[in-house]
Each structure stands twice: as C-alpha cells, then as structure tokens.
C-alpha cells in the first residue's frame, strides 16, 4: 500500500473570532478513479490575531501505480465570521 499524507497548521490572522472552523481534506486519485473527503477538524473556534492555532493531519491509502501517479489534494477550511460563512481552499499536488 502507498500512503499519501497531508499535515498542516491553521491560525486566524484577522481581528475577529473565527467560529465553527471545519477543515476537510479532499484526495483526488485519478489513477484509481476515487475522490475521498476526510473532515479532520470540526466545530473549533479560533481567537483573532494568531493567539491560537489548530494542527491537523490526514492520510489516504491506495494501491501503488506503475508508472507513479500523483494524488491531488485540496485543503478546505470553512468558518463563520460575524454570522457569515467563509471558505478558503488550498490545492497541492502530492
């Protein structure tokens, strides 16, 4: 088996509290025709000005491919600020 790992740290650089933070990792494995979503953080509040942070990690297991192929990952961060839903996504090939 082959393991694809995603690790990261998130903090709030704004001046308002971020409520109900949810972090989801989306693994897109085109070689095996799979899309896997894993929610790694849910319902956490982050204080403003970087006073607090969240560390997260997730992994995806798959059969090895020949030739070697990539798994695309998207880290999706959702939170509420002043009652409005905010979304940030970061895409990285692994």
N, C-alpha and C positions, 0 to 999 in steps of 0.2 A: 504494500500500500504506500501511497505517496501522501504526504501531509502538506497542506497549504495553511500557513498561519498569518493572522493579522493581529497586531498589537498596537495600542495607541494610548494617548492621554488627551483629555479634553478639559479645558477650563474656560471660564466666562471672562472675556476681556472687556465686556461692556460695563455700563454703570447701573444696569437694572438686573434684578434677580431673574435667573432662568428657571422656570418651574417645569415639573414633569418631563425632565430630559429623558429621551429614549434614543439608544444607539443600536442600530441594526446593521449587520454586515451582510452584503449580498454577494455571493460567489457565483460567477457565471462560467461554467465549464462547457465550452462549445464542443470539445472533443468527445464528451460523454453525453451531450445534449441535456444538461442539467442546469437549473437555477435554484440555488439554495439560499434561503433567508434565515439568519440567526439573530434574534434580538438578544443583546448581551448586557444591556442596561435598560432599566425601565423605572420611571417614577421618581427619579432623583432630582433634587433642587440644587442649583449651583449659585453660590453667592457671587456678587459682582466684583470687578477689579482683580480677578485672578486669585481671590482669597481661598479658593478651594478647587480641587481637581478630581477627575474621575479617570482611573486607569481601566482599560478593558482589553480583552483578548478573545479570539475565537479561532477555531481551526476547521478545516474541511478535509476529509479523507477521500481519496479516489484511487482507482487503478492506474498504474503507470502507463504512459503512452509512448509509442515509438513512431515517428520522432517525438521528442519532447515538445509539449504544447503548454501554453500559458493559461492561467485561470485569471479572469478579470475580477477585481473586487471593487465594490462600492461601499464606502462607509457612509451611512445615512444617519444624520443627527437631527432630531426633532425636539423642539421645546416650545413652551408658551412664555411669552413676554407681554405684559400688560393685557393678558387675555387673548392675544393673537398668536396663532400657530406660526412658527418659524422653522424653516428647513434648510439644512446645509448638507451637500453631498460631495464626497471626495472620491475620485476614481483612481485606482492604482493597478497596473498590470503586475501580476506575480508569477 
